[in-house]
Amino acid sequence: MKKRTGVVLCGAVSPYGVRHQRRSGRVRMRGRDEGKRLGVADLGGDLGERATLVQFSSAFCAPCRATRRVLGEVAGLVPGVAHVEIDAESRLDLVRELGILRTPTVLVLDADGRVVRRAAGQPRKADVIAALGKAV
């Protein structure tokens, strides 16, 4: 009987895992971000002239390190784009306000600090560059 329960449980969990893996890191617009605006006081750093990549990270997050590298490369490639990293544990007020559920989470802000795109999980470089097209 226990063996059968494991098979049923595994069959139920597998579709969730596949769906979660496919969605991880995808950059998309979410309705609840519409109209949210972040400034220098929220970020602890200056906004980029054209756009800002905001990364919420935690201390022991391996994908956060890779995301930091990708966002740094993109900010270096695209003129007027800044990369700001925020420690999620030290800014729980902002994490709750923005509905950040996991790290890394990346927000793409336009020049005025409005959230135009969001990615939960490690985004691909090409997706970040494409998302910047919506902000610039």
A tleap script that builds the chain and sets N, CA, C and O, in Angstrom:
source leaprc.protein.ff14SB
mol = sequence {
  NMET LYS LYS ARG THR GLY VAL VAL LEU CYS
  GLY ALA VAL SER PRO TYR GLY VAL ARG HIE
  GLN ARG ARG SER GLY ARG VAL ARG MET ARG
  GLY ARG ASP GLU GLY LYS ARG LEU GLY VAL
  ALA ASP LEU GLY GLY ASP LEU GLY GLU ARG
  ALA THR LEU VAL GLN PHE SER SER ALA PHE
  CYS ALA PRO CYS ARG ALA THR ARG ARG VAL
  LEU GLY GLU VAL ALA GLY LEU VAL PRO GLY
  VAL ALA HIE VAL GLU ILE ASP ALA GLU SER
  ARG LEU ASP LEU VAL ARG GLU LEU GLY ILE
  LEU ARG THR PRO THR VAL LEU VAL LEU ASP
  ALA ASP GLY ARG VAL VAL ARG ARG ALA ALA
  GLY GLN PRO ARG LYS ALA ASP VAL ILE ALA
  ALA LEU GLY LYS ALA CVAL
}
set mol.1.N position { 0.817 -1.200 0.000 }
set mol.1.CA position { 0.000 0.000 0.000 }
set mol.1.C position { 0.862 1.266 0.000 }
set mol.1.O position { 0.556 2.214 -0.723 }
set mol.2.N position { 1.929 1.297 0.794 }
set mol.2.CA position { 2.783 2.487 0.838 }
set mol.2.C position { 3.464 2.729 -0.494 }
set mol.2.O position { 3.638 3.874 -0.910 }
set mol.3.N position { 3.846 1.661 -1.155 }
set mol.3.CA position { 4.498 1.796 -2.451 }
set mol.3.C position { 3.577 2.491 -3.453 }
set mol.3.O position { 4.017 3.341 -4.227 }
set mol.4.N position { 2.327 2.130 -3.429 }
set mol.4.CA position { 1.343 2.715 -4.323 }
set mol.4.C position { 1.130 4.199 -4.023 }
set mol.4.O position { 0.987 5.000 -4.946 }
set mol.5.N position { 1.108 4.572 -2.743 }
set mol.5.CA position { 0.945 5.964 -2.366 }
set mol.5.C position { 2.091 6.796 -2.905 }
set mol.5.O position { 1.879 7.914 -3.375 }
set mol.6.N position { 3.304 6.264 -2.843 }
set mol.6.CA position { 4.467 6.978 -3.361 }
set mol.6.C position { 4.361 7.238 -4.846 }
set mol.6.O position { 4.748 8.305 -5.324 }
set mol.7.N position { 3.833 6.260 -5.589 }
set mol.7.CA position { 3.664 6.416 -7.034 }
set mol.7.C position { 2.640 7.503 -7.326 }
set mol.7.O position { 2.844 8.322 -8.223 }
set mol.8.N position { 1.543 7.519 -6.580 }
set mol.8.CA position { 0.513 8.531 -6.775 }
set mol.8.C position { 1.057 9.907 -6.423 }
set mol.8.O position { 0.835 10.871 -7.156 }
set mol.9.N position { 1.764 10.004 -5.313 }
set mol.9.CA position { 2.331 11.277 -4.902 }
set mol.9.C position { 3.351 11.772 -5.920 }
set mol.9.O position { 3.356 12.953 -6.270 }
set mol.10.N position { 4.203 10.890 -6.390 }
set mol.10.CA position { 5.210 11.261 -7.384 }
set mol.10.C position { 4.546 11.734 -8.678 }
set mol.10.O position { 5.009 12.685 -9.308 }
set mol.11.N position { 3.472 11.072 -9.064 }
set mol.11.CA position { 2.742 11.461 -10.273 }
set mol.11.C position { 2.076 12.810 -10.134 }
set mol.11.O position { 1.934 13.539 -11.116 }
set mol.12.N position { 1.663 13.154 -8.914 }
set mol.12.CA position { 1.016 14.444 -8.689 }
set mol.12.C position { 2.038 15.573 -8.591 }
set mol.12.O position { 1.764 16.691 -9.028 }
set mol.13.N position { 3.196 15.300 -8.033 }
set mol.13.CA position { 4.207 16.327 -7.823 }
set mol.13.C position { 4.976 16.628 -9.108 }
set mol.13.O position { 5.381 17.770 -9.326 }
set mol.14.N position { 5.180 15.640 -9.948 }
set mol.14.CA position { 5.975 15.823 -11.167 }
set mol.14.C position { 5.469 16.941 -12.068 }
set mol.14.O position { 6.281 17.750 -12.520 }
set mol.15.N position { 4.169 17.033 -12.355 }
set mol.15.CA position { 3.708 18.149 -13.202 }
set mol.15.C position { 3.997 19.513 -12.581 }
set mol.15.O position { 4.317 20.465 -13.292 }
set mol.16.N position { 3.885 19.609 -11.261 }
set mol.16.CA position { 4.216 20.877 -10.595 }
set mol.16.C position { 5.680 21.210 -10.809 }
set mol.16.O position { 6.012 22.351 -11.133 }
set mol.17.N position { 6.556 20.242 -10.636 }
set mol.17.CA position { 7.997 20.467 -10.809 }
set mol.17.C position { 8.339 20.895 -12.217 }
set mol.17.O position { 9.153 21.798 -12.412 }
set mol.18.N position { 7.736 20.264 -13.193 }
set mol.18.CA position { 7.985 20.615 -14.593 }
set mol.18.C position { 7.505 22.033 -14.865 }
set mol.18.O position { 8.215 22.814 -15.498 }
set mol.19.N position { 6.314 22.373 -14.397 }
set mol.19.CA position { 5.763 23.720 -14.599 }
set mol.19.C position { 6.637 24.764 -13.901 }
set mol.19.O position { 6.927 25.818 -14.466 }
set mol.20.N position { 7.051 24.464 -12.679 }
set mol.20.CA position { 7.884 25.387 -11.921 }
set mol.20.C position { 9.214 25.621 -12.626 }
set mol.20.O position { 9.673 26.761 -12.710 }
set mol.21.N position { 9.830 24.577 -13.127 }
set mol.21.CA position { 11.122 24.689 -13.808 }
set mol.21.C position { 10.998 25.515 -15.087 }
set mol.21.O position { 11.884 26.311 -15.398 }
set mol.22.N position { 9.917 25.332 -15.822 }
set mol.22.CA position { 9.721 26.086 -17.067 }
set mol.22.C position { 9.512 27.566 -16.819 }
set mol.22.O position { 9.955 28.397 -17.612 }
set mol.23.N position { 8.829 27.913 -15.709 }
set mol.23.CA position { 8.517 29.312 -15.418 }
set mol.23.C position { 9.653 30.031 -14.730 }
set mol.23.O position { 9.701 31.261 -14.753 }
set mol.24.N position { 10.573 29.301 -14.115 }
set mol.24.CA position { 11.654 29.909 -13.352 }
set mol.24.C position { 12.550 30.761 -14.256 }
set mol.24.O position { 13.062 30.294 -15.274 }
set mol.25.N position { 12.721 32.011 -13.859 }
set mol.25.CA position { 13.596 32.908 -14.602 }
set mol.25.C position { 12.962 33.595 -15.791 }
set mol.25.O position { 13.590 34.452 -16.412 }
set mol.26.N position { 11.735 33.238 -16.123 }
set mol.26.CA position { 11.081 33.892 -17.256 }
set mol.26.C position { 10.680 35.304 -16.874 }
set mol.26.O position { 10.118 35.531 -15.803 }
set mol.27.N position { 10.965 36.236 -17.736 }
set mol.27.CA position { 10.643 37.637 -17.485 }
set mol.27.C position { 9.235 37.887 -18.001 }
set mol.27.O position { 8.920 37.601 -19.156 }
set mol.28.N position { 8.396 38.425 -17.126 }
set mol.28.CA position { 7.014 38.677 -17.531 }
set mol.28.C position { 6.458 39.876 -16.772 }
set mol.28.O position { 7.007 40.294 -15.753 }
set mol.29.N position { 5.378 40.410 -17.280 }
set mol.29.CA position { 4.705 41.519 -16.615 }
set mol.29.C position { 3.593 40.949 -15.778 }
set mol.29.O position { 2.813 40.117 -16.244 }
set mol.30.N position { 3.521 41.388 -14.559 }
set mol.30.CA position { 2.456 40.942 -13.675 }
set mol.30.C position { 1.619 42.141 -13.306 }
set mol.30.O position { 2.159 43.198 -12.978 }
set mol.31.N position { 0.316 41.998 -13.354 }
set mol.31.CA position { -0.606 43.096 -13.138 }
set mol.31.C position { -0.419 43.840 -11.829 }
set mol.31.O position { -0.601 45.057 -11.785 }
set mol.32.N position { -0.064 43.145 -10.770 }
set mol.32.CA position { 0.036 43.832 -9.481 }
set mol.32.C position { 1.206 44.807 -9.422 }
set mol.32.O position { 1.244 45.664 -8.539 }
set mol.33.N position { 2.159 44.697 -10.341 }
set mol.33.CA position { 3.292 45.623 -10.366 }
set mol.33.C position { 2.955 46.927 -11.063 }
set mol.33.O position { 3.687 47.908 -10.936 }
set mol.34.N position { 1.866 46.944 -11.788 }
set mol.34.CA position { 1.529 48.122 -12.568 }
set mol.34.C position { 1.371 49.342 -11.671 }
set mol.34.O position { 0.607 49.320 -10.707 }
set mol.35.N position { 2.091 50.393 -11.991 }
set mol.35.CA position { 2.003 51.627 -11.222 }
set mol.35.C position { 2.965 51.708 -10.054 }
set mol.35.O position { 3.131 52.790 -9.490 }
set mol.36.N position { 3.609 50.614 -9.661 }
set mol.36.CA position { 4.580 50.654 -8.563 }
set mol.36.C position { 5.803 51.421 -9.025 }
set mol.36.O position { 6.289 51.241 -10.142 }
set mol.37.N position { 6.286 52.276 -8.149 }
set mol.37.CA position { 7.443 53.097 -8.484 }
set mol.37.C position { 8.433 53.029 -7.323 }
set mol.37.O position { 8.056 53.179 -6.160 }
set mol.38.N position { 9.699 52.803 -7.655 }
set mol.38.CA position { 10.755 52.751 -6.651 }
set mol.38.C position { 11.705 53.915 -6.866 }
set mol.38.O position { 12.001 54.290 -8.001 }
set mol.39.N position { 12.177 54.480 -5.769 }
set mol.39.CA position { 13.103 55.605 -5.852 }
set mol.39.C position { 14.424 55.285 -5.185 }
set mol.39.O position { 14.679 54.148 -4.790 }
set mol.40.N position { 15.257 56.299 -5.066 }
set mol.40.CA position { 16.586 56.156 -4.481 }
set mol.40.C position { 16.487 55.653 -3.045 }
set mol.40.O position { 17.294 54.822 -2.629 }
set mol.41.N position { 15.510 56.142 -2.281 }
set mol.41.CA position { 15.355 55.714 -0.887 }
set mol.41.C position { 15.019 54.227 -0.799 }
set mol.41.O position { 15.484 53.545 0.114 }
set mol.42.N position { 14.222 53.717 -1.729 }
set mol.42.CA position { 13.857 52.297 -1.735 }
set mol.42.C position { 15.042 51.430 -2.130 }
set mol.42.O position { 15.272 50.370 -1.547 }
set mol.43.N position { 15.785 51.887 -3.120 }
set mol.43.CA position { 16.852 51.079 -3.710 }
set mol.43.C position { 18.177 51.166 -2.966 }
set mol.43.O position { 18.977 50.231 -3.006 }
set mol.44.N position { 18.409 52.271 -2.296 }
set mol.44.CA position { 19.708 52.467 -1.671 }
set mol.44.C position { 20.790 52.762 -2.699 }
set mol.44.O position { 21.979 52.659 -2.398 }
set mol.45.N position { 20.389 53.122 -3.894 }
set mol.45.CA position { 21.305 53.456 -4.983 }
set mol.45.C position { 20.568 54.274 -6.018 }
set mol.45.O position { 19.342 54.387 -5.979 }
set mol.46.N position { 21.313 54.840 -6.937 }
set mol.46.CA position { 20.719 55.684 -7.974 }
set mol.46.C position { 20.037 54.859 -9.052 }
set mol.46.O position { 20.440 53.734 -9.344 }
set mol.47.N position { 18.995 55.439 -9.639 }
set mol.47.CA position { 18.351 54.846 -10.807 }
set mol.47.C position { 19.247 55.052 -12.024 }
set mol.47.O position { 19.991 56.030 -12.098 }
set mol.48.N position { 19.170 54.131 -12.970 }
set mol.48.CA position { 19.877 54.305 -14.224 }
set mol.48.C position { 19.228 55.392 -15.053 }
set mol.48.O position { 18.047 55.688 -14.868 }
set mol.49.N position { 19.976 55.992 -15.962 }
set mol.49.CA position { 19.435 57.044 -16.820 }
set mol.49.C position { 18.291 56.537 -17.689 }
set mol.49.O position { 17.320 57.255 -17.929 }
set mol.50.N position { 18.410 55.289 -18.164 }
set mol.50.CA position { 17.397 54.722 -19.059 }
set mol.50.C position { 16.580 53.628 -18.391 }
set mol.50.O position { 15.379 53.512 -18.637 }
set mol.51.N position { 17.220 52.822 -17.544 }
set mol.51.CA position { 16.529 51.708 -16.884 }
set mol.51.C position { 17.371 51.231 -15.707 }
set mol.51.O position { 18.559 51.537 -15.608 }
set mol.52.N position { 16.728 50.471 -14.813 }
set mol.52.CA position { 17.419 49.914 -13.654 }
set mol.52.C position { 17.005 48.467 -13.483 }
set mol.52.O position { 15.821 48.134 -13.546 }
set mol.53.N position { 17.997 47.603 -13.264 }
set mol.53.CA position { 17.763 46.192 -12.963 }
set mol.53.C position { 17.910 46.023 -11.462 }
set mol.53.O position { 19.000 46.201 -10.918 }
set mol.54.N position { 16.816 45.680 -10.788 }
set mol.54.CA position { 16.824 45.523 -9.335 }
set mol.54.C position { 16.762 44.038 -9.019 }
set mol.54.O position { 15.836 43.343 -9.439 }
set mol.55.N position { 17.749 43.557 -8.279 }
set mol.55.CA position { 17.843 42.144 -7.915 }
set mol.55.C position { 17.651 41.986 -6.414 }
set mol.55.O position { 18.376 42.587 -5.621 }
set mol.56.N position { 16.667 41.171 -6.026 }
set mol.56.CA position { 16.479 40.807 -4.629 }
set mol.56.C position { 17.182 39.483 -4.408 }
set mol.56.O position { 16.892 38.495 -5.083 }
set mol.57.N position { 18.117 39.464 -3.451 }
set mol.57.CA position { 18.957 38.295 -3.201 }
set mol.57.C position { 18.937 37.942 -1.728 }
set mol.57.O position { 18.461 38.712 -0.893 }
set mol.58.N position { 19.463 36.758 -1.420 }
set mol.58.CA position { 19.694 36.349 -0.042 }
set mol.58.C position { 21.103 35.772 0.056 }
set mol.58.O position { 21.715 35.424 -0.954 }
set mol.59.N position { 21.597 35.678 1.260 }
set mol.59.CA position { 23.010 35.349 1.487 }
set mol.59.C position { 23.431 33.994 0.923 }
set mol.59.O position { 24.509 33.891 0.337 }
set mol.60.N position { 22.625 32.970 1.080 }
set mol.60.CA position { 23.047 31.621 0.698 }
set mol.60.C position { 22.360 31.125 -0.564 }
set mol.60.O position { 22.095 29.931 -0.703 }
set mol.61.N position { 22.076 32.023 -1.466 }
set mol.61.CA position { 21.352 31.707 -2.691 }
set mol.61.C position { 22.340 31.561 -3.853 }
set mol.61.O position { 22.896 32.552 -4.326 }
set mol.62.N position { 22.556 30.327 -4.310 }
set mol.62.CA position { 23.493 30.092 -5.420 }
set mol.62.C position { 23.015 30.730 -6.731 }
set mol.62.O position { 23.832 31.331 -7.429 }
set mol.63.N position { 21.733 30.628 -7.095 }
set mol.63.CA position { 21.288 31.294 -8.321 }
set mol.63.C position { 21.426 32.812 -8.262 }
set mol.63.O position { 21.500 33.467 -9.302 }
set mol.64.N position { 21.461 33.379 -7.048 }
set mol.64.CA position { 21.625 34.837 -6.911 }
set mol.64.C position { 22.991 35.271 -7.423 }
set mol.64.O position { 23.111 36.331 -8.038 }
set mol.65.N position { 24.018 34.471 -7.179 }
set mol.65.CA position { 25.362 34.819 -7.651 }
set mol.65.C position { 25.412 34.825 -9.172 }
set mol.65.O position { 25.994 35.725 -9.778 }
set mol.66.N position { 24.803 33.820 -9.784 }
set mol.66.CA position { 24.778 33.762 -11.253 }
set mol.66.C position { 23.948 34.911 -11.826 }
set mol.66.O position { 24.309 35.494 -12.848 }
set mol.67.N position { 22.846 35.229 -11.168 }
set mol.67.CA position { 22.001 36.341 -11.612 }
set mol.67.C position { 22.755 37.660 -11.501 }
set mol.67.O position { 22.644 38.506 -12.389 }
set mol.68.N position { 23.515 37.850 -10.433 }
set mol.68.CA position { 24.335 39.054 -10.251 }
set mol.68.C position { 25.297 39.217 -11.424 }
set mol.68.O position { 25.483 40.320 -11.937 }
set mol.69.N position { 25.903 38.116 -11.840 }
set mol.69.CA position { 26.852 38.151 -12.954 }
set mol.69.C position { 26.144 38.544 -14.248 }
set mol.69.O position { 26.627 39.406 -14.983 }
set mol.70.N position { 25.000 37.916 -14.529 }
set mol.70.CA position { 24.243 38.193 -15.757 }
set mol.70.C position { 23.783 39.654 -15.793 }
set mol.70.O position { 23.943 40.335 -16.806 }
set mol.71.N position { 23.212 40.127 -14.686 }
set mol.71.CA position { 22.715 41.508 -14.664 }
set mol.71.C position { 23.858 42.515 -14.755 }
set mol.71.O position { 23.710 43.567 -15.376 }
set mol.72.N position { 24.982 42.203 -14.148 }
set mol.72.CA position { 26.150 43.070 -14.256 }
set mol.72.C position { 26.647 43.171 -15.692 }
set mol.72.O position { 27.007 44.250 -16.163 }
set mol.73.N position { 26.661 42.024 -16.385 }
set mol.73.CA position { 27.072 42.022 -17.793 }
set mol.73.C position { 26.121 42.845 -18.646 }
set mol.73.O position { 26.559 43.627 -19.490 }
set mol.74.N position { 24.821 42.676 -18.431 }
set mol.74.CA position { 23.826 43.413 -19.213 }
set mol.74.C position { 23.942 44.910 -18.929 }
set mol.74.O position { 23.888 45.719 -19.855 }
set mol.75.N position { 24.100 45.285 -17.661 }
set mol.75.CA position { 24.237 46.702 -17.306 }
set mol.75.C position { 25.500 47.298 -17.938 }
set mol.75.O position { 25.529 48.479 -18.285 }
set mol.76.N position { 26.527 46.482 -18.083 }
set mol.76.CA position { 27.746 46.948 -18.737 }
set mol.76.C position { 27.611 47.082 -20.244 }
set mol.76.O position { 28.286 47.905 -20.863 }
set mol.77.N position { 26.737 46.272 -20.834 }
set mol.77.CA position { 26.537 46.295 -22.287 }
set mol.77.C position { 25.619 47.417 -22.756 }
set mol.77.O position { 25.842 48.012 -23.810 }
set mol.78.N position { 24.597 47.698 -21.977 }
set mol.78.CA position { 23.559 48.649 -22.402 }
set mol.78.C position { 23.797 49.990 -21.702 }
set mol.78.O position { 23.710 50.067 -20.477 }
set mol.79.N position { 24.092 51.034 -22.456 }
set mol.79.CA position { 24.341 52.348 -21.856 }
set mol.79.C position { 23.114 52.867 -21.107 }
set mol.79.O position { 21.981 52.717 -21.566 }
set mol.80.N position { 23.358 53.484 -19.943 }
set mol.80.CA position { 22.271 54.084 -19.162 }
set mol.80.C position { 21.513 53.113 -18.289 }
set mol.80.O position { 20.492 53.483 -17.708 }
set mol.81.N position { 21.982 51.876 -18.175 }
set mol.81.CA position { 21.306 50.872 -17.351 }
set mol.81.C position { 22.136 50.620 -16.098 }
set mol.81.O position { 23.343 50.394 -16.178 }
set mol.82.N position { 21.479 50.661 -14.937 }
set mol.82.CA position { 22.141 50.411 -13.659 }
set mol.82.C position { 21.659 49.082 -13.089 }
set mol.82.O position { 20.546 48.639 -13.374 }
set mol.83.N position { 22.501 48.457 -12.288 }
set mol.83.CA position { 22.153 47.215 -11.587 }
set mol.83.C position { 22.255 47.490 -10.095 }
set mol.83.O position { 23.303 47.907 -9.603 }
set mol.84.N position { 21.153 47.253 -9.372 }
set mol.84.CA position { 21.116 47.449 -7.924 }
set mol.84.C position { 20.712 46.133 -7.295 }
set mol.84.O position { 19.709 45.533 -7.681 }
set mol.85.N position { 21.495 45.682 -6.321 }
set mol.85.CA position { 21.173 44.432 -5.612 }
set mol.85.C position { 20.703 44.771 -4.202 }
set mol.85.O position { 21.335 45.558 -3.498 }
set mol.86.N position { 19.589 44.169 -3.801 }
set mol.86.CA position { 19.002 44.408 -2.483 }
set mol.86.C position { 18.978 43.097 -1.716 }
set mol.86.O position { 18.518 42.075 -2.227 }
set mol.87.N position { 19.477 43.132 -0.484 }
set mol.87.CA position { 19.419 41.962 0.386 }
set mol.87.C position { 17.986 41.839 0.910 }
set mol.87.O position { 17.520 42.685 1.673 }
set mol.88.N position { 17.305 40.790 0.496 }
set mol.88.CA position { 15.887 40.611 0.833 }
set mol.88.C position { 15.666 40.526 2.343 }
set mol.88.O position { 14.651 41.006 2.847 }
set mol.89.N position { 16.598 39.926 3.061 }
set mol.89.CA position { 16.442 39.765 4.505 }
set mol.89.C position { 16.509 41.094 5.244 }
set mol.89.O position { 15.859 41.258 6.276 }
set mol.90.N position { 17.276 42.033 4.738 }
set mol.90.CA position { 17.402 43.318 5.414 }
set mol.90.C position { 16.325 44.317 4.979 }
set mol.90.O position { 16.164 45.360 5.612 }
set mol.91.N position { 15.599 44.016 3.926 }
set mol.91.CA position { 14.543 44.913 3.425 }
set mol.91.C position { 13.199 44.200 3.347 }
set mol.91.O position { 12.531 44.230 2.314 }
set mol.92.N position { 12.802 43.553 4.454 }
set mol.92.CA position { 11.545 42.797 4.471 }
set mol.92.C position { 10.334 43.680 4.188 }
set mol.92.O position { 9.349 43.201 3.626 }
set mol.93.N position { 10.382 44.947 4.560 }
set mol.93.CA position { 9.271 45.855 4.276 }
set mol.93.C position { 9.038 45.978 2.778 }
set mol.93.O position { 7.901 45.909 2.311 }
set mol.94.N position { 10.109 46.158 2.035 }
set mol.94.CA position { 10.016 46.289 0.579 }
set mol.94.C position { 9.653 44.952 -0.070 }
set mol.94.O position { 8.891 44.917 -1.036 }
set mol.95.N position { 10.191 43.867 0.452 }
set mol.95.CA position { 9.872 42.526 -0.051 }
set mol.95.C position { 8.377 42.261 0.073 }
set mol.95.O position { 7.750 41.763 -0.862 }
set mol.96.N position { 7.813 42.593 1.217 }
set mol.96.CA position { 6.361 42.379 1.423 }
set mol.96.C position { 5.534 43.299 0.530 }
set mol.96.O position { 4.538 42.873 -0.056 }
set mol.97.N position { 5.945 44.549 0.429 }
set mol.97.CA position { 5.211 45.519 -0.387 }
set mol.97.C position { 5.153 45.086 -1.852 }
set mol.97.O position { 4.131 45.258 -2.517 }
set mol.98.N position { 6.259 44.522 -2.348 }
set mol.98.CA position { 6.336 44.131 -3.759 }
set mol.98.C position { 5.922 42.678 -4.001 }
set mol.98.O position { 5.868 42.240 -5.150 }
set mol.99.N position { 5.632 41.935 -2.954 }
set mol.99.CA position { 5.204 40.548 -3.115 }
set mol.99.C position { 6.313 39.631 -3.607 }
set mol.99.O position { 6.064 38.722 -4.398 }
set mol.100.N position { 7.536 39.864 -3.143 }
set mol.100.CA position { 8.668 39.018 -3.521 }
set mol.100.C position { 8.551 37.719 -2.737 }
set mol.100.O position { 8.541 37.738 -1.506 }
set mol.101.N position { 8.463 36.591 -3.436 }
set mol.101.CA position { 8.271 35.305 -2.777 }
set mol.101.C position { 9.506 34.428 -2.765 }
set mol.101.O position { 9.584 33.482 -1.981 }
set mol.102.N position { 10.480 34.727 -3.627 }
set mol.102.CA position { 11.691 33.909 -3.683 }
set mol.102.C position { 12.858 34.739 -4.198 }
set mol.102.O position { 12.680 35.806 -4.787 }
set mol.103.N position { 14.039 34.224 -3.961 }
set mol.103.CA position { 15.234 34.881 -4.493 }
set mol.103.C position { 15.921 33.926 -5.445 }
set mol.103.O position { 15.913 32.718 -5.207 }
set mol.104.N position { 16.509 34.421 -6.504 }
set mol.104.CA position { 16.499 35.825 -6.895 }
set mol.104.C position { 15.192 36.217 -7.564 }
set mol.104.O position { 14.564 35.418 -8.259 }
set mol.105.N position { 14.803 37.444 -7.343 }
set mol.105.CA position { 13.725 38.072 -8.099 }
set mol.105.C position { 14.299 39.341 -8.704 }
set mol.105.O position { 14.966 40.115 -8.018 }
set mol.106.N position { 14.041 39.554 -9.981 }
set mol.106.CA position { 14.572 40.708 -10.698 }
set mol.106.C position { 13.406 41.579 -11.160 }
set mol.106.O position { 12.444 41.097 -11.758 }
set mol.107.N position { 13.520 42.865 -10.868 }
set mol.107.CA position { 12.558 43.842 -11.364 }
set mol.107.C position { 13.269 44.726 -12.377 }
set mol.107.O position { 14.404 45.148 -12.156 }
set mol.108.N position { 12.607 45.000 -13.474 }
set mol.108.CA position { 13.126 45.927 -14.478 }
set mol.108.C position { 12.336 47.217 -14.329 }
set mol.108.O position { 11.115 47.232 -14.479 }
set mol.109.N position { 13.053 48.305 -14.030 }
set mol.109.CA position { 12.424 49.608 -13.846 }
set mol.109.C position { 12.740 50.506 -15.027 }
set mol.109.O position { 13.827 50.434 -15.600 }
set mol.110.N position { 11.783 51.356 -15.390 }
set mol.110.CA position { 12.066 52.340 -16.434 }
set mol.110.C position { 12.817 53.520 -15.819 }
set mol.110.O position { 13.163 53.468 -14.639 }
set mol.111.N position { 13.076 54.564 -16.571 }
set mol.111.CA position { 13.867 55.704 -16.100 }
set mol.111.C position { 13.206 56.422 -14.925 }
set mol.111.O position { 13.892 57.058 -14.125 }
set mol.112.N position { 11.876 56.324 -14.813 }
set mol.112.CA position { 11.147 56.971 -13.717 }
set mol.112.C position { 11.011 56.080 -12.490 }
set mol.112.O position { 10.436 56.500 -11.486 }
set mol.113.N position { 11.530 54.854 -12.554 }
set mol.113.CA position { 11.458 53.936 -11.419 }
set mol.113.C position { 10.221 53.063 -11.385 }
set mol.113.O position { 9.986 52.372 -10.394 }
set mol.114.N position { 9.416 53.077 -12.455 }
set mol.114.CA position { 8.228 52.215 -12.522 }
set mol.114.C position { 8.624 50.791 -12.884 }
set mol.114.O position { 9.477 50.572 -13.744 }
set mol.115.N position { 7.996 49.829 -12.222 }
set mol.115.CA position { 8.252 48.418 -12.517 }
set mol.115.C position { 7.557 48.072 -13.824 }
set mol.115.O position { 6.338 48.200 -13.939 }
set mol.116.N position { 8.342 47.630 -14.819 }
set mol.116.CA position { 7.763 47.266 -16.112 }
set mol.116.C position { 7.849 45.768 -16.391 }
set mol.116.O position { 7.079 45.249 -17.199 }
set mol.117.N position { 8.770 45.070 -15.740 }
set mol.117.CA position { 8.905 43.624 -15.908 }
set mol.117.C position { 9.411 43.012 -14.611 }
set mol.117.O position { 10.001 43.694 -13.773 }
set mol.118.N position { 9.167 41.697 -14.458 }
set mol.118.CA position { 9.576 40.956 -13.264 }
set mol.118.C position { 9.953 39.542 -13.660 }
set mol.118.O position { 9.334 38.940 -14.538 }
set mol.119.N position { 10.980 39.021 -12.998 }
set mol.119.CA position { 11.383 37.623 -13.193 }
set mol.119.C position { 11.669 37.011 -11.831 }
set mol.119.O position { 12.412 37.583 -11.034 }
set mol.120.N position { 11.089 35.861 -11.565 }
set mol.120.CA position { 11.384 35.109 -10.344 }
set mol.120.C position { 12.251 33.929 -10.748 }
set mol.120.O position { 11.878 33.152 -11.627 }
set mol.121.N position { 13.398 33.793 -10.114 }
set mol.121.CA position { 14.352 32.762 -10.506 }
set mol.121.C position { 15.450 33.387 -11.345 }
set mol.121.O position { 15.462 34.596 -11.578 }
set mol.122.N position { 16.361 32.558 -11.791 }
set mol.122.CA position { 17.518 33.048 -12.546 }
set mol.122.C position { 17.140 33.305 -14.004 }
set mol.122.O position { 16.828 32.364 -14.734 }
set mol.123.N position { 17.163 34.578 -14.441 }
set mol.123.CA position { 16.797 34.882 -15.826 }
set mol.123.C position { 17.965 34.651 -16.782 }
set mol.123.O position { 19.130 34.702 -16.388 }
set mol.124.N position { 17.627 34.397 -18.037 }
set mol.124.CA position { 18.659 34.283 -19.076 }
set mol.124.C position { 19.023 35.679 -19.552 }
set mol.124.O position { 18.204 36.597 -19.518 }
set mol.125.N position { 20.247 35.821 -19.991 }
set mol.125.CA position { 20.754 37.114 -20.453 }
set mol.125.C position { 19.893 37.682 -21.581 }
set mol.125.O position { 19.574 38.871 -21.582 }
set mol.126.N position { 19.519 36.840 -22.533 }
set mol.126.CA position { 18.698 37.284 -23.670 }
set mol.126.C position { 17.340 37.799 -23.203 }
set mol.126.O position { 16.820 38.764 -23.761 }
set mol.127.N position { 16.761 37.162 -22.182 }
set mol.127.CA position { 15.460 37.604 -21.662 }
set mol.127.C position { 15.570 38.960 -20.971 }
set mol.127.O position { 14.674 39.796 -21.083 }
set mol.128.N position { 16.670 39.171 -20.260 }
set mol.128.CA position { 16.875 40.456 -19.587 }
set mol.128.C position { 17.025 41.570 -20.618 }
set mol.128.O position { 16.446 42.645 -20.463 }
set mol.129.N position { 17.794 41.317 -21.661 }
set mol.129.CA position { 17.985 42.316 -22.714 }
set mol.129.C position { 16.650 42.627 -23.398 }
set mol.129.O position { 16.355 43.789 -23.679 }
set mol.130.N position { 15.855 41.608 -23.664 }
set mol.130.CA position { 14.536 41.811 -24.274 }
set mol.130.C position { 13.623 42.614 -23.348 }
set mol.130.O position { 12.881 43.479 -23.813 }
set mol.131.N position { 13.671 42.338 -22.055 }
set mol.131.CA position { 12.846 43.061 -21.097 }
set mol.131.C position { 13.247 44.526 -21.010 }
set mol.131.O position { 12.404 45.396 -20.795 }
set mol.132.N position { 14.525 44.793 -21.176 }
set mol.132.CA position { 14.988 46.187 -21.179 }
set mol.132.C position { 14.386 46.979 -22.334 }
set mol.132.O position { 14.186 48.189 -22.232 }
set mol.133.N position { 14.099 46.284 -23.432 }
set mol.133.CA position { 13.452 46.943 -24.567 }
set mol.133.C position { 12.116 47.554 -24.208 }
set mol.133.O position { 11.708 48.548 -24.808 }
set mol.134.N position { 11.428 46.975 -23.240 }
set mol.134.CA position { 10.132 47.511 -22.775 }
set mol.134.C position { 10.309 48.693 -21.831 }
set mol.134.O position { 9.402 49.511 -21.676 }
set mol.135.N position { 11.470 48.780 -21.206 }
set mol.135.CA position { 11.715 49.844 -20.234 }
set mol.135.C position { 12.332 51.086 -20.869 }
set mol.135.O position { 12.157 52.199 -20.372 }
set mol.136.N position { 13.052 50.890 -21.965 }
set mol.136.CA position { 13.795 52.005 -22.572 }
set mol.136.C position { 12.963 52.688 -23.627 }
set mol.136.O position { 13.420 53.649 -24.248 }
savepdb mol mol.pdb
quit
